Amino acid sequence: MNAQDRRLKGVCVGAGYFSHYHYDAWQRIPEVEITAFVSRDPNRIRAIQERFGIARVYSDYREALDREKPDFVDINTPPQTHLEMCREAAARKIHIICQKPLAPTFEEAKTLVREVSQAGVRFMVHENFRFQPWYRQIKKILDAGTLGRIFSLYIQTRMGDGWGENAYLDRQPYFRHYPRLLIYETGVHFIDTFRYLLGEIRRVMAWLRRLNPVIAGEDCGLMVCEFYSGAIGVWDANRYNEPNYENPRYTFGQTLLEGEHGSIRIYPDGRLTVQQLGGPEQPIAYEPSRHGFAGDCCYAAQRHFIDGLLTGQPFETNGWDYLKTLTVQEAVYQSATTGVPVEVTYGQEGDNV
């Protein structure tokens, strides 16, 4: 897409809690102009207009797409709305960035990806965790071969927002009703990040539990991934118990990555260190942002989307690639149900995965 000499026009669909991170990021990307947004909630409309100054608002997203004729649409609405909205945008040849969860079911996600691909529009999943600055920095270190062969990746996550009758607060109360929760909503981020850092996953084993009886889905789990490289990845998580650090939503936990020459650690405050075998732990000089969400990863993801539109380069989290992440997600749920390890079988691009 040759748009180097003009601003790309966008329309945002959705005005809930997380959409504010999207709007904030769009305003800091100079090649983008958000001309309108879509919402039916007067309180949310008022909040978006007062904070971000976007005057035009529609109650019908189809009308917004027809009248605004944007270059792209940012879909930040509940998962059950995504297939229909993406169909409508694709039919109008409008490029799409769509929040996760991508769809209520894996089958619907595959249908969505297949249809937008056949329509010939550019499509990216707003999977932002891999764009967190500590993971981008670690990827550079791994690519440089500093640790040699990687043995293991361990991430521990404790959120403390899922206990009691008011689980997930007013921020995301709908989480209480998700039949699948921990892996579907949060763990999928880490599956994708695992793939970004260490490559494809060969086999998984998982144990999932529900600790809070007032919610519908699982809120506690241990996910073990075996990579084709031979490395092991572990995500040890629950959204019930509280962590002992100030902001659990900054790094979403703490990380230890070990290899034949040493280890890397991410601390909950974003500090990053490397420790070579036989040597002391040393800080890695970088400056993770405190703006926005989790190191400003929404900005980084959206910047990546716009760069892809401008240059024609592929998106890291394009639809076909993201189906691989969802394939692992389904294997995790299968393992938790059957109590045995599950081999991950990926399809090819264009297959029914």
Phi, psi and chi 1 to 4 in degrees:
 res  aa     phi    psi   chi1   chi2   chi3   chi4
   1 MET       -  122.6 -178.6  176.3 -176.6      -
   2 ASN   -95.1   93.2 -176.0   13.3      -      -
   3 ALA  -128.8   25.5      -      -      -      -
   4 GLN   -63.3  -28.5  -63.5  -77.9    3.4      -
   5 ASP   -98.6   11.7   57.4  -14.3      -      -
   6 ARG  -149.8  164.0   67.1 -177.9 -179.9   92.6
   7 ARG   -83.6  142.9  -61.0 -179.9   80.0 -174.2
   8 LEU   -84.2  131.0  -61.4  176.8      -      -
   9 LYS   -89.3  133.8  -65.2 -163.4  -53.6  179.2
  10 GLY  -129.4  153.6      -      -      -      -
  11 VAL  -122.1  134.5  165.1      -      -      -
  12 CYS  -104.5  130.5  -65.9      -      -      -
  13 VAL  -108.9  114.6 -176.0      -      -      -
  14 GLY   118.2  144.1      -      -      -      -
  15 ALA  -144.1   28.2      -      -      -      -
  16 GLY   -81.1 -167.9      -      -      -      -
  17 TYR   -50.6  -54.5  153.6   72.3      -      -
  18 PHE   -75.8  -21.1 -158.1   80.8      -      -
  19 SER   -60.4  -25.5   72.6      -      -      -
  20 HIS   -61.3  -34.2  -74.5 -122.6      -      -
  21 TYR   -65.7  -37.2  -64.7  112.1      -      -
  22 HIS   -64.2  -52.1  -71.5 -131.5      -      -
  23 TYR   -58.4  -43.5  -71.8  105.0      -      -
  24 ASP   -59.7  -43.3  172.5   75.2      -      -
  25 ALA   -66.9  -42.4      -      -      -      -
  26 TRP   -59.5  -36.8  -68.8  128.7      -      -
  27 GLN   -68.1  -16.9  -70.8 -161.6  -31.9      -
  28 ARG  -100.7    4.8  -69.2 -178.1  -74.5  130.9
  29 ILE  -103.8  108.3  -61.4  175.8      -      -
  30 PRO   -64.3  -22.4   19.6  -30.9      -      -
  31 GLU   -83.6    3.6  -60.2   92.5  -22.8      -
  32 VAL  -119.2  139.6  167.0      -      -      -
  33 GLU  -129.3  115.4  177.9 -172.6    5.0      -
  34 ILE   -83.7  110.8  -59.7  -60.2      -      -
  35 THR   -87.1  -23.0   64.4      -      -      -
  36 ALA  -163.7  165.2      -      -      -      -
  37 PHE  -138.2  169.0   70.1  102.8      -      -
  38 VAL  -124.5  126.8 -180.0      -      -      -
  39 SER  -165.4  154.2  178.4      -      -      -
  40 ARG  -113.6    0.0  -63.3  175.6 -179.2  174.5
  41 ASP   -97.2  114.3 -174.5  -41.0      -      -
  42 PRO   -57.0  -38.1  -22.6   32.8      -      -
  43 ASN   -66.6  -41.4  -67.3  -34.1      -      -
  44 ARG   -70.2  -37.5  -68.8 -179.9  173.6 -178.0
  45 ILE   -60.1  -46.9  -70.5  171.2      -      -
  46 ARG   -60.6  -42.5 -171.8  179.3  -50.8  110.8
  47 ALA   -63.5  -43.3      -      -      -      -
  48 ILE   -66.4  -44.3  -64.6  -63.6      -      -
  49 GLN   -66.9  -40.0  -70.2 -177.2  -34.1      -
  50 GLU   -69.1  -38.3  -70.7  178.0   -6.0      -
  51 ARG   -83.0  -38.4 -178.3  176.3  177.0 -171.1
  52 PHE  -114.2   -7.4  -58.6  107.4      -      -
  53 GLY    69.3   26.4      -      -      -      -
  54 ILE   -89.6  111.1  -55.4  170.6      -      -
  55 ALA   -76.4  -43.4      -      -      -      -
  56 ARG   -83.9  130.2  -70.5 -159.3  -65.5  -80.8
  57 VAL  -136.1  142.8   59.4      -      -      -
  58 TYR  -124.2  150.9  -63.6   82.5      -      -
  59 SER   -93.8  -17.3   60.6      -      -      -
  60 ASP  -118.1  118.9 -173.4  -43.8      -      -
  61 TYR   -67.9  -30.0   73.7   90.9      -      -
  62 ARG   -64.1  -43.2  -64.8 -179.8 -175.6   87.5
  63 GLU   -61.8  -40.1 -177.8 -176.6    3.2      -
  64 ALA   -61.5  -44.0      -      -      -      -
  65 LEU   -66.4  -38.6  -61.2 -179.5      -      -
  66 ASP   -70.0  -42.4  -72.0  -23.8      -      -
  67 ARG   -79.2  -40.6  -72.9 -178.4  175.0  -89.5
  68 GLU   -81.3  -28.6  -61.2  -64.6  -37.4      -
  69 LYS    48.0   57.8  -65.8 -179.4  169.7   49.0
  70 PRO   -75.4  163.1   31.1  -36.8      -      -
  71 ASP   -74.6  -33.4  -63.0  -64.5      -      -
  72 PHE  -147.1  161.5   71.5   89.9      -      -
  73 VAL  -125.9  138.2   60.0      -      -      -
  74 ASP  -105.3  113.5  175.6    6.5      -      -
  75 ILE  -101.4  113.7  -62.9  174.8      -      -
  76 ASN  -132.5   68.8 -172.5   10.5      -      -
  77 THR  -132.4  174.1   56.3      -      -      -
  78 PRO   -59.5  151.2  -27.0   36.4      -      -
  79 PRO   -56.1  -34.1  -23.2   31.4      -      -
  80 GLN   -67.9  -12.5   63.7  -90.2   20.8      -
  81 THR   -94.3  -10.7   67.0      -      -      -
  82 HIS   -68.0  -42.1  -68.9  173.0      -      -
  83 LEU   -61.0  -49.1  176.6   57.3      -      -
  84 GLU   -62.5  -44.7  179.6 -174.6   88.6      -
  85 MET   -65.5  -41.1  -70.6 -178.1  176.6      -
  86 CYS   -66.9  -37.0  -72.4      -      -      -
  87 ARG   -59.3  -46.1  -82.2  174.3  170.5  162.2
  88 GLU   -66.3  -41.4  -65.4  -71.6  -16.2      -
  89 ALA   -65.9  -44.1      -      -      -      -
  90 ALA   -63.5  -37.5      -      -      -      -
  91 ALA   -62.9  -26.5      -      -      -      -
  92 ARG   -95.3    6.3  -67.5  162.1  172.5   80.8
  93 LYS    60.6   38.9  -58.5  -57.9 -180.0 -176.4
  94 ILE  -102.5  129.0  -63.3  168.5      -      -
  95 HIS   -69.7  155.9  -56.0  -60.7      -      -
  96 ILE  -133.6  133.8  -57.0  163.8      -      -
  97 ILE  -120.2  125.8 -178.7  168.3      -      -
  98 CYS  -128.4  132.4 -176.6      -      -      -
  99 GLN   -66.0  158.3 -103.1  -66.0  -10.1      -
 100 LYS   -97.2  163.0   45.1   66.2   60.1 -171.0
 101 PRO   -56.6  140.6  -24.8   35.1      -      -
 102 LEU   -69.5  -34.8 -168.9   53.1      -      -
 103 ALA  -161.8  164.3      -      -      -      -
 104 PRO   -64.7  -29.8  -21.5   32.8      -      -
 105 THR  -132.6  161.0   67.6      -      -      -
 106 PHE   -64.2  -40.1 -173.2   36.0      -      -
 107 GLU   -61.4  -41.4  -69.2  -56.4  -45.4      -
 108 GLU   -68.0  -36.7 -169.4  166.9  -48.2      -
 109 ALA   -62.6  -40.9      -      -      -      -
 110 LYS   -64.6  -40.7  -70.2 -170.6  -72.7 -174.4
 111 THR   -61.1  -43.9  -61.8      -      -      -
 112 LEU   -59.3  -50.7 -171.3  160.2      -      -
 113 VAL   -63.1  -43.1  170.1      -      -      -
 114 ARG   -62.0  -44.6 -177.6  172.8   63.1 -109.6
 115 GLU   -69.9  -41.2  -69.2 -170.0   10.6      -
 116 VAL   -70.0  -31.9  -63.2      -      -      -
 117 SER   -65.5  -43.3  176.6      -      -      -
 118 GLN   -65.7  -26.9  -69.9  171.0  -11.9      -
 119 ALA   -76.9  -15.1      -      -      -      -
 120 GLY    81.6   20.5      -      -      -      -
 121 VAL   -99.8  158.6  -60.2      -      -      -
 122 ARG   -78.9  138.2  -57.7  -67.7  -54.4  -81.0
 123 PHE  -140.3  131.1  177.2   78.5      -      -
 124 MET  -135.7  137.8  175.5  175.6  155.7      -
 125 VAL   -84.1  133.0 -178.6      -      -      -
 126 HIS   -77.9   64.3 -163.1  -62.1      -      -
 127 GLU   -93.3   97.4  175.5   51.6   78.7      -
 128 ASN   -95.0  -13.1   46.9   59.3      -      -
 129 PHE   -62.1  -40.2  -90.8   43.8      -      -
 130 ARG   -63.5  -15.7   67.5  160.9   62.1 -160.0
 131 PHE   -92.4    2.6  -69.6   96.6      -      -
 132 GLN   -64.3  140.7  -68.6  173.4    3.3      -
 133 PRO   -62.6  -32.3   19.7  -31.9      -      -
 134 TRP   -67.0  -37.4   30.1   88.9      -      -
 135 TYR   -72.1  -35.5  -65.2  129.5      -      -
 136 ARG   -64.6  -38.2  -54.7  -53.0  -83.6 -165.6
 137 GLN   -68.2  -42.3 -168.6   70.3   27.2      -
 138 ILE   -62.0  -40.8  -75.0  177.4      -      -
 139 LYS   -58.7  -40.5 -179.7   64.4  171.1  173.6
 140 LYS   -61.8  -41.7  -66.6  176.5 -176.4  176.6
 141 ILE   -65.5  -42.6  -64.8  169.4      -      -
 142 LEU   -65.1  -42.8  -65.2 -179.7      -      -
 143 ASP   -64.7  -27.3  -71.5  -13.3      -      -
 144 ALA   -78.5   -8.7      -      -      -      -
 145 GLY    78.3   18.1      -      -      -      -
 146 THR   -59.8  -38.0  -57.0      -      -      -
 147 LEU   -95.3   -2.8  -66.5 -169.7      -      -
 148 GLY    68.2 -145.8      -      -      -      -
 149 ARG   -67.6  133.4 -176.0  164.0   60.6   91.8
 150 ILE   -88.9  131.8  -58.5  -57.1      -      -
 151 PHE   -93.4  -47.4  -60.2  147.9      -      -
 152 SER  -155.7  154.1   62.5      -      -      -
 153 LEU  -133.3  119.2  171.5   58.8      -      -
 154 TYR  -123.0  125.4  173.9   79.0      -      -
 155 ILE  -125.5  126.5  -58.7  177.3      -      -
 156 GLN  -109.8  127.9 -177.4 -170.4   68.2      -
 157 THR  -125.3  125.7  -60.9      -      -      -
 158 ARG  -131.1  121.8  -64.5  -67.7 -177.4  -88.2
 159 MET  -101.0  -37.4  -61.8  -58.7  -62.7      -
 160 GLY    67.7   16.7      -      -      -      -
 161 ASP  -109.2    8.6   61.3   -7.6      -      -
 162 GLY  -120.1   22.9      -      -      -      -
 163 TRP  -106.4  155.0   56.3  -88.6      -      -
 164 GLY    82.0  177.6      -      -      -      -
 165 GLU   -65.9  -27.9  -64.6  -73.0  -24.6      -
 166 ASN   -97.0   35.0 -162.4   33.1      -      -
 167 ALA   -54.0  136.8      -      -      -      -
 168 TYR    67.9    9.8  -46.7  110.9      -      -
 169 LEU    57.0 -167.5  -45.7  175.3      -      -
 170 ASP   -78.1   -9.5  -66.8  -26.7      -      -
 171 ARG   -65.2  -51.1 -176.0  177.7   59.9 -137.1
 172 GLN  -142.1   60.9  -67.6  163.4  -51.9      -
 173 PRO   -64.9  -22.8   24.6  -34.7      -      -
 174 TYR   -63.6  -17.8   46.1   87.5      -      -
 175 PHE   -57.1  -30.6  -78.0    1.5      -      -
 176 ARG   -60.6  -24.0  -58.8  169.2 -160.4  157.1
 177 HIS  -103.4   -4.5  -49.0  -64.2      -      -
 178 TYR   -65.4  126.2  -83.1   10.4      -      -
 179 PRO   -66.8  -28.8   22.3  -32.1      -      -
 180 ARG  -117.3  135.1  -70.6  177.9  167.3 -173.3
 181 LEU  -130.1  -69.4  177.8   59.5      -      -
 182 LEU   -58.5  -49.7 -175.7   72.1      -      -
 183 ILE   -77.4  -45.0  -59.6  -61.4      -      -
 184 TYR   -60.5  -40.1  175.2   74.2      -      -
 185 GLU   -99.3  -39.3 -154.0  -67.7  -38.2      -
 186 THR  -111.1  -47.8  -51.2      -      -      -
 187 GLY   -61.6  -29.0      -      -      -      -
 188 VAL   -61.0  -31.9   68.2      -      -      -
 189 HIS   -58.7  -43.0  -73.6  -56.0      -      -
 190 PHE   -76.4  -32.5  -69.4   94.4      -      -
 191 ILE   -58.7  -47.0  -66.7  170.3      -      -
 192 ASP   -65.0  -40.0 -172.1   73.4      -      -
 193 THR   -66.9  -40.2  -59.7      -      -      -
 194 PHE   -55.1  -47.7  -83.2   13.5      -      -
 195 ARG   -63.4  -39.9  -68.1 -176.5   55.8 -124.3
 196 TYR   -61.6  -42.5  168.4   66.1      -      -
 197 LEU   -81.2  -42.3  -67.4  175.8      -      -
 198 LEU  -122.6    3.6  -61.3 -176.0      -      -
 199 GLY    92.4 -165.9      -      -      -      -
 200 GLU   -74.6  151.3  -61.6  -56.9  -11.3      -
 201 ILE   -98.4  130.9  -64.9  166.9      -      -
 202 ARG   -91.8  -38.4  175.3  175.7  176.0  -94.7
 203 ARG  -153.4  148.3 -179.2  166.9   52.8  177.3
 204 VAL  -132.0  154.3  -60.2      -      -      -
 205 MET  -138.1  137.5 -177.9   71.0 -164.5      -
 206 ALA  -147.1  148.6      -      -      -      -
 207 TRP  -127.7  123.4  -62.9  -98.4      -      -
 208 LEU  -123.6  143.0  -57.2  177.1      -      -
 209 ARG  -139.0  159.5  -58.8  -74.2 -174.2  -90.0
 210 ARG  -112.7  116.7 -176.5  179.1   63.6  177.9
 211 LEU   -92.9  -36.3  -57.0 -179.0      -      -
 212 ASN   -94.4  114.9 -171.8  -18.0      -      -
 213 PRO   -70.4  -12.0   25.3  -34.2      -      -
 214 VAL   -85.3   -8.9  -51.5      -      -      -
 215 ILE  -101.5  166.4   68.9  170.5      -      -
 216 ALA   -90.3  -36.7      -      -      -      -
 217 GLY  -102.1 -171.5      -      -      -      -
 218 GLU   -81.8  145.0   82.4  -77.4   -0.5      -
 219 ASP  -129.3    9.4   55.1    2.3      -      -
 220 CYS  -145.2  139.7  173.3      -      -      -
 221 GLY  -166.2  157.3      -      -      -      -
 222 LEU  -125.2  117.9 -178.0   67.9      -      -
 223 MET  -116.6  123.6  176.1  178.8   73.7      -
 224 VAL  -117.2  125.0 -179.2      -      -      -
 225 CYS  -118.4  131.7  -59.5      -      -      -
 226 GLU  -103.2  122.5  179.4 -173.0    4.2      -
 227 PHE   -88.4  158.5  -64.3   84.6      -      -
 228 TYR   -61.3  -25.0  -82.1   97.8      -      -
 229 SER   -71.8  -13.9   66.5      -      -      -
 230 GLY   100.6  -13.5      -      -      -      -
 231 ALA   -69.3  158.8      -      -      -      -
 232 ILE  -117.8  132.5  -62.1  -65.6      -      -
 233 GLY  -115.0  135.0      -      -      -      -
 234 VAL  -126.7  129.6  177.7      -      -      -
 235 TRP  -116.4  114.3 -172.5   52.6      -      -
 236 ASP  -109.6  108.7  167.4    9.3      -      -
 237 ALA  -145.1  147.1      -      -      -      -
 238 ASN  -152.1  154.7   79.8   57.6      -      -
 239 ARG  -101.3   11.4  -63.1 -161.6   66.3  144.6
 240 TYR   -97.3  -59.5 -173.4   92.8      -      -
 241 ASN   -73.9  151.7  -69.0  105.6      -      -
 242 GLU   -92.7  146.2  -64.1  170.4  -34.0      -
 243 PRO   -83.1  173.2   32.6  -35.4      -      -
 244 ASN  -105.3   25.6   61.2  -12.2      -      -
 245 TYR  -128.8  163.4   40.1   87.6      -      -
 246 GLU   -66.3  -47.6 -178.5  179.8    1.4      -
 247 ASN  -125.8   93.7 -177.7    6.3      -      -
 248 PRO   -68.5  -13.3   23.9  -33.0      -      -
 249 ARG   -95.5   10.0  -64.0  176.0   64.7   80.2
 250 TYR   -85.8  -64.3 -172.8   51.7      -      -
 251 THR  -101.9   -6.0   63.1      -      -      -
 252 PHE    57.3   35.1  -78.2   76.4      -      -
 253 GLY   130.6 -161.1      -      -      -      -
 254 GLN  -133.0  149.2   45.2 -158.9  -11.7      -
 255 THR  -129.8  140.3  -62.4      -      -      -
 256 LEU  -129.1  120.8  173.0   63.5      -      -
 257 LEU  -119.0  125.1 -167.7  150.8      -      -
 258 GLU  -122.1  140.5  -63.4  174.8  -46.8      -
 259 GLY  -142.8 -175.5      -      -      -      -
 260 GLU   -69.4  -18.2   61.8  178.9  -32.3      -
 261 HIS  -108.9   -1.1  -59.2  -42.2      -      -
 262 GLY   152.0 -155.3      -      -      -      -
 263 SER  -144.9  159.6   57.4      -      -      -
 264 ILE  -125.3  140.4  -64.1  173.0      -      -
 265 ARG  -126.9  139.3  -69.3  174.5  174.3   85.4
 266 ILE  -109.8  125.4  -56.1  171.5      -      -
 267 TYR   -94.4  158.6  -71.7   89.0      -      -
 268 PRO   -60.5  -20.1  -26.2   35.8      -      -
 269 ASP   -91.5    7.2   60.8    1.6      -      -
 270 GLY    93.9   -6.2      -      -      -      -
 271 ARG   -62.4  143.3  -75.1  179.7  -62.0  126.5
 272 LEU  -128.0  130.2 -165.7   57.5      -      -
 273 THR  -132.4  156.9   68.3      -      -      -
 274 VAL  -127.0  140.5   62.0      -      -      -
 275 GLN  -131.0  106.9 -175.3  174.6    9.7      -
 276 GLN   -73.3  149.0  -61.4  -77.3  -11.5      -
 277 LEU   -55.5  131.3  -68.3 -178.8      -      -
 278 GLY    82.8    0.6      -      -      -      -
 279 GLY  -124.9  172.0      -      -      -      -
 280 PRO   -80.0  161.6   30.7  -35.2      -      -
 281 GLU   -69.3  129.9 -174.6  179.2   17.1      -
 282 GLN  -121.2  136.2  -61.2  -75.7   -7.8      -
 283 PRO   -70.1  145.7   25.4  -33.6      -      -
 284 ILE   -97.4  124.7  -65.2  171.2      -      -
 285 ALA   -77.5  109.3      -      -      -      -
 286 TYR  -159.4  166.5   84.2  123.8      -      -
 287 GLU  -127.9   86.6  -63.5 -177.9    0.6      -
 288 PRO   -67.2  137.7   26.1  -33.9      -      -
 289 SER   -69.9  148.3  175.5      -      -      -
 290 ARG  -103.2    2.5  -68.3  -79.2  174.1  177.1
 291 HIS   -84.3  151.0 -171.6   90.8      -      -
 292 GLY    66.3 -144.9      -      -      -      -
 293 PHE  -105.4  125.3  174.4   72.3      -      -
 294 ALA    48.2   61.9      -      -      -      -
 295 GLY    77.5   19.4      -      -      -      -
 296 ASP    64.8   38.0 -147.0   11.0      -      -
 297 CYS   -73.1  -23.4   61.1      -      -      -
 298 CYS   -64.7  -43.9  -71.6      -      -      -
 299 TYR   -58.6  -46.7  170.9   83.4      -      -
 300 ALA   -63.1  -40.5      -      -      -      -
 301 ALA   -66.0  -44.2      -      -      -      -
 302 GLN   -70.9  -33.5  -69.9  165.9 -142.0      -
 303 ARG   -61.5  -41.0  177.0   73.7  -96.7 -179.6
 304 HIS   -62.5  -41.5  176.1   73.7      -      -
 305 PHE   -62.0  -48.0  173.8   71.4      -      -
 306 ILE   -66.1  -41.2  -64.9  -57.4      -      -
 307 ASP   -58.9  -39.4  -72.3  -17.0      -      -
 308 GLY   -65.4  -40.4      -      -      -      -
 309 LEU   -64.0  -39.4  -69.6 -174.8      -      -
 310 LEU   -73.9  -34.0  -67.6  172.8      -      -
 311 THR  -105.9  -16.0   66.1      -      -      -
 312 GLY    83.1    2.9      -      -      -      -
 313 GLN   -70.4  149.0  -65.8  -60.9  -53.4      -
 314 PRO   -68.2  150.4   23.3  -32.4      -      -
 315 PHE   -82.3  140.8  -55.1  128.8      -      -
 316 GLU   -60.4  -39.3  -71.2 -174.8   18.6      -
 317 THR  -110.1   49.5   55.1      -      -      -
 318 ASN   -67.1  168.8   65.0   70.1      -      -
 319 GLY   -58.6  -46.8      -      -      -      -
 320 TRP   -65.5  -39.4  -66.5  114.8      -      -
 321 ASP   -66.8  -39.4 -175.1   82.3      -      -
 322 TYR   -67.8  -26.1 -158.4   66.9      -      -
 323 LEU   -62.4  -26.5  -72.3 -179.4      -      -
 324 LYS   -66.5  -41.8  -65.9 -179.1 -179.9  179.4
 325 THR   -61.0  -42.3  -69.0      -      -      -
 326 LEU   -70.1  -29.0  -63.9 -176.5      -      -
 327 THR   -62.2  -42.7  -60.5      -      -      -
 328 VAL   -65.0  -41.6  178.5      -      -      -
 329 GLN   -55.6  -45.3  173.5 -173.6  -80.3      -
 330 GLU   -65.4  -36.5  -66.9  -54.5  -62.3      -
 331 ALA   -65.3  -35.3      -      -      -      -
 332 VAL   -62.7  -47.0  168.6      -      -      -
 333 TYR   -64.9  -37.2  -82.1  111.4      -      -
 334 GLN   -64.3  -42.7 -178.0 -178.1  -13.1      -
 335 SER   -63.6  -42.6  175.0      -      -      -
 336 ALA   -63.7  -32.1      -      -      -      -
 337 THR   -76.9  -41.2  -61.0      -      -      -
 338 THR   -90.1  -21.8   60.9      -      -      -
 339 GLY    78.2   17.1      -      -      -      -
 340 VAL  -132.8  158.5  -62.3      -      -      -
 341 PRO   -62.8  149.2  -19.7   31.9      -      -
 342 VAL  -125.9  127.3  173.3      -      -      -
 343 GLU   -72.5  139.8  -61.0  -74.6  -29.2      -
 344 VAL   -94.4  121.9  179.3      -      -      -
 345 THR  -112.9  109.4  -56.2      -      -      -
 346 TYR   -89.4  144.0  -59.8  103.6      -      -
 347 GLY   -88.3  174.2      -      -      -      -
 348 GLN   -95.6  159.0  -60.3  -62.5  -45.1      -
 349 GLU   -55.4  128.3 -178.9  172.0  -41.0      -
 350 GLY    93.6  -14.6      -      -      -      -
 351 ASP   -78.9  173.6  -70.0  -12.5      -      -
 352 ASN   -86.7   23.7  -74.9  -29.9      -      -
 353 VAL    30.8      - -176.5      -      -      -
